[in-house]
Amino acid sequence: MMFTDIEEAISWITSIRNKDYSFENFKQLCEELENPQDGFYTVHIAGTDGKGSTVNYLRALLMSQGFRVGTFTSPHYVTHLDRIRIDDVNISDEAFLRILNQNLDLFRRHSLSMFEMDYLIMCQYFKEEKVDYALIEVGLGGRLDCTNAVNDTKLSIITTIGYDHMERLGNTLEQICKEKCGIIKDDSQVLIGDLSISCKEIVRQTAARHHSRYYEKESYVDLGERRFRFNGKEYELGSYADYQKHNASLALQALDIIAEDCGFMIDRQKAKDALKKAIWHCRFEIVKEKPRVILDGAHNIHGVEALTESFDRFSGSKCIIFSALKRKEYRKMADLLKKHTDRLIITTFSNSEVIDLNEFRDYDTEPDYRKAIEEAMKSYDNILICGSLYFMSEVVLNCKF
């Protein structure tokens, strides 16, 4: 059966979420396909938080220098197709259907998961379109993630290390770090963000074993609202989130490394303009003023801590509307959020893994997030809608601000 309708194709591919796939089998399949994942300059980004934002800023920076840039991120924002983008434009319905149909028999024969299929579609699409750079976000962990099938990564970035997906990655930061270090390849380059001393040492040793150059993100100087200085130059972001200064400076340093590796000069003014205009949806994204409505996909403790630091800076009454998946530390996140708002509303959305409101009898709950948002907008100056990125996607699709 071949797909002719994009909605039907997406419905089919998103229904296949095989959690027990074998990385070795997938790697072998890529070799049989003559390694389509190795046809471009790959920057591989792993980390607990900040992966998507770092990809977004680095994309904007590389585009500002005149390059054609492909990005592979997850989960999606509005449509499944926005996981695969070139120059910030989604893969077209026609291209997605064509590549999917070309590989449909193979995908079915090997029982590939949604993420594996997306990855191979992305590889073929980027190769066809001859991107200059491919920025690939790790799905989960690093070592056994299907994106790690790439053999020729030029630069590996590890943004942060925190407690997330512990059922797969380990119970300590050091164990989680080792899994993420699995993306480091021989004779390449490695850049890290703000990591603990013990995690830095793990990355340093791993880089040394692979004969790869090791870089730590240099510090930036906070210049107040949206502004910072990095390597002696001042920049301004479009985002009000303080944590984005870390991600933007990490992207700036990555740009420096890539420029040195590829031998091009950076136009700093164009880089400044690009950072100011770059928007990464659902990362402290202000979608309405009066009342101010903010969307943020903070889905772990580290992310919530960074989020509340920025939210605290706004004056006026505050309401937070929160939902998450069961596999997250949702209770700890809720307890933390409650300390930073006048009212916290716990809600749900249409996902089989969403939290159970019966576990929040001591909280203010509302099963219909639309109703919760409508009520909050009538009574508060600042409304923060946060939690699972899947929740953010549903809010964007179903709510008008």
N, C-alpha and C positions, 0 to 999 in steps of 0.2 A: 504494500500500500504506500502510495506517495501522498504527501501533504500538498494541498493547493490553497488552504486557508491558514493564515498566520496564527489566528486565535486557536484553531484546532491543533496546530503544531506545538504551540507554546503550552497548551493544556496537556498534551501528551508528554512532552519532555519534562515538564515540572512535576508530573505525577510519579516520575521514576527517581526515587531517592534511596538508592541502595547504599546502606551505611557500612556494608561489609566488603566493599571492593578491595582488591589486592593491588597495592602500588606496583609490585613487581610485574604483575600481569599487564597493567596499564603501560608500564615502561616498555615491556616487550612488544606490545601492540604498536607503540610509537616507533619502535625500531623497524617493525614490519612495514610501517607506512613511510619509511625513510626519514623519520624524525622531522615532521613538519614544524615542531616547536623550536627548531634551531635555525630558522631562516631569517632572523633579525637580531638587532642589538637589544638584548634583554636586560631590564632592570627589575629585579625580583624583590618584592617588599613584604616582609613579615612583621609580626608584632601583635601585642594584645590590643592596643589602641593606636589610633592615628594613621593606620595604613591607608585608608581611603583618602583622607585629607592630604597626606604626603604625596600620594599619587596625583591628586588633583592639582596641587601647587606645582609639582614637577612638570606635569603635562603643560600647564599654562606657561611655565618658564621656557620649556623647550620649544613650544609653539611660537613664543615671542621672538625666538632666535631664527625662525623660518623653517623649522623642521616639521615633518609629518609624524604625528605621535598617536600610537594605538594604546588604549587602556583596557584592562580586564579587571573588573571589580565585582564585588557581591556584598550583600544582596542587592537587588535592583531598587531603583528609586520609584519610578512610575510604571515602567514596562520591563518585562524580562529582557528586552533587547538593549536596554541601557547598560547592561553588563559589558557589552562589547562595543567600543566606541573608537572612532578615529577622528582626531582633532575636535573632540567633544561633540561629535555627532553619532547617534546610534547607528549600528548596522541596520541596513534597510530590510524591510520585510522580504523583498525579493532575494537579497543576498543570503539572508538567514535560511529561507525556504530552500533555495538552490543547494547550498552546502549541506544542509540537513538531509535532503533527499538523496544527494550524491553518496552519502555515507550511511543511509538508513539501515541497509542490510548488515553492514559491519557493526553498527551500534547495537543492533538487536542481537546479532550473533554472539557478541562479547558481553551482553547484558551490562552495558555501561550506565553509570549514574548520570543524572542531570548535569552535575558539575563537570564530569569528564567529557560529556558530549559538548557542553558549552566551550570547554577549553579547546577541544580539537576543532570546533567550528571557528573559534577565534584564531587559532594558529593558521588555518587555511586562508581565512579572510585577510589577516595581516600580511601574509605572504603574497597573496594576489594583489593587494593594494600597495605593496612595497613601502611599508612604514619605515621611517628612519630609526625610530625607537619604540620598543614595546614595554610598557610599564605594567607588570603583572602582579596583582595582589594575591597573596596566599589565601586559600580558602580557610584552612584550619591547620594550625601548627606550622609545619614546614617540611620536615623530613619525609613524611609519608603522604603529603598532599599531592594531588595529581599534577599541580603546576610545577612541582619539583622534577618533572620528567625532563625539563630543559637541561641540556648538557653543557651549554656554552653561555652561562650567565656572565655578563660583564661586571655588573655591580649588584651586590646584595645589600639591602637595607633592613635593619631590625630596629623598629621605632621605639617600642617599650616592651617590658616584660612584666606581666601581672597575672593574677590568678583567674584563669578562664579556661574552659574546656578541660578541667582537671581530670575528668574521667578518661580522657584519652592522652593527655600530655604529661600528667604527673602531678604530684601533690605539693611540690616545692618549686620555688622560682628557678632554682638551678636545673631541675628536671625539665621544666617548661622551656627554659633557655636552650638546653641541649637539643630539644626537638626543633626549635626555630632555627638553630644553627645548622640544621640539616640542609638548608638551602645554599650554603657556602660551597663554591666550586673551586677547582684547582686554578691557580694562576689568574685569579680575578681580584676584585676589590670589595671591601666590606665597610659599611658605614653604620654606626649605631647611634641611637638617640640617648635618652636619659635612662641608663641602666644602673643597677646596684653594682657595687665593687666586685662582688663574687660573679655576677653575670658578665660583667665586662671582661673578667679574666677568662671565663669560659669561651667567649667570642674571640678574644685575642689568641688563645691557644688553638682554637679551631682554625682560625685564619692562618696561623703559622704552619699548622699541619698541611694546609692546602696551598702553601706558598702564595698566599694572597695578601695584598696590602690592607692594613687595618687603619680605619679612621674613627675617631670619636667626634660627635657633633660639638662644634665650638659654641661657647656661650653667647647669648644675645643680651642686649641691654634693653630693658623695658622702658619705653618712653611715654607710657600712658595709653590712653584709649586708642586701640588699633595700630599703634606705632611702635617700632622697635629698631634698634641698630644692630647690624650683624656685619662682622668683618669691616668695621669702619664706615659702613654705608647705611643710611636711614631708609626704612621701608614703611609703607602703610598698607594695612589689609582692609578688605571689604567687610570682614567679620569682626564682631564685637567680642568674640570668645578669646580670652587670654591664652587658652591652651593652643590656639592655632598659631601663635607666635613660635612655639616649639616646632610644630609641623612645617611651617613656612621656612624657618631657618634650616631645618633638616633638608628640605628640598633645595634650598639655595646652595648648601654645601654639596649636595649630590650633583647639582648643575656644574659646580666648579670641578668636581672629580671627572664628570663626563667630558667636559670641555677640554681638560688636560689630556684625557685618554684619547679623544678623537681629534684634537688639534684645531679647535675653533676658538675664536675670541668672543667673549660675551659682551653684548650690548647692554650695559647696566641700566640705562634709562628704560629700555624696552622691558627689561626684567622687572623693574619697579612698577611700571604701568600694568604689567600682567598680574602681579601679586595683588594690586589694588582692585582689579576687576574680577579676580577669580572667586567663584562662589562654589562651595561644596554643600549641596542640599542636605538638610536635616542634621547639620552640625552647627548648632546654635544659629539656626537660620531664622531671621525675623521675617515672618510672612505677613504681618499686619501691625500697624501702629494705631494707638487709641481705640481699644486697648492694645497694648503690645502683646503679640502672640509669637512665641518662639518654639521651634521644633528642634529636638536634639535626640539623636539615636544613641545616647549613653546607655549601654547595656551590661555594664559591670561596675564594680566598686570604684576602680580607678577612674573610669569615665565619669561617674556620678560626682566624684570628688572634684574633678576638673570643671565639670559643668556648674556645680553650685558656687564655685569660686567666682565665676563670671556673673551668674544670676544674682548673687548677693550685691553686686554693684548698682543694680537698678533700684531706684527709689519708688515708693508707692506700694499699694497693696498687692499681694502675690498669691497665686494659686498654681499648684502643680498637679497635672494629670498624668498618671503613670501606669504603664502596663509592661509586662515582660513575659518571657517564656519560662517554663518550669525548670529548665536545666540551669538557669542562672541563679545567682544569689539574691533572689528578688526581695526577700525579707530584709536583708541587710541594706539593700539599696533603698527600700521604702523607709526604713528607720532613719537613714541618713537624709533623705529628701525632706522628711517631715520637719527637720530642724531648720530648714531654710525657707519656709513658706508659712503664710497665714492659714492655708488650707491645702491638704493633700487629698486628692481623690484617686482611688485605685479603680481601674476599669479593665475591660477585656476587649478582645477583637477576634476576628474569625481565623483562628489558627488552632489546630488540634493540640498543640503543646502549650497553649496559653495558661497562665496562672489561674488558680481556682479562687474565686472571691470568698468562698467559705473559710479560707485560711486567713482572712483579713477582717474578722468580725469586730476587732478592736479598732478598725480604721473606717474612714468615710469611703463607701464604695458606691459605684454606679455602673451597672453592666453595659449600658449604652454609652459609648464614648462620645457620640455626637451630642447627646443630651448633656453630658458632663461639660463639654466644651461650650455649648450654648449658654448654660447657666453661669459658667465662670466668666464668660465675656461680658455678661451683664453686670457683674459685681466687682471685678478686680481690674487693677491697672496693668498688671503683668501676668500673663498666663503662659506657663511653660508646659509643653506637651512632650513627654520624654519616655525613653525605655527602648524596647526592641525596635530595630530598624524595620522589621516586618510591620509593626504597629505604625511606624512613621509613614510607610508606603500606603497603608490603608487610609490613614488620616488624609494624606495628600490627595488621594483619589476620590474620597467621599465628602470632604469638607471644603467649603468655600469661605475664604477669609477676606 
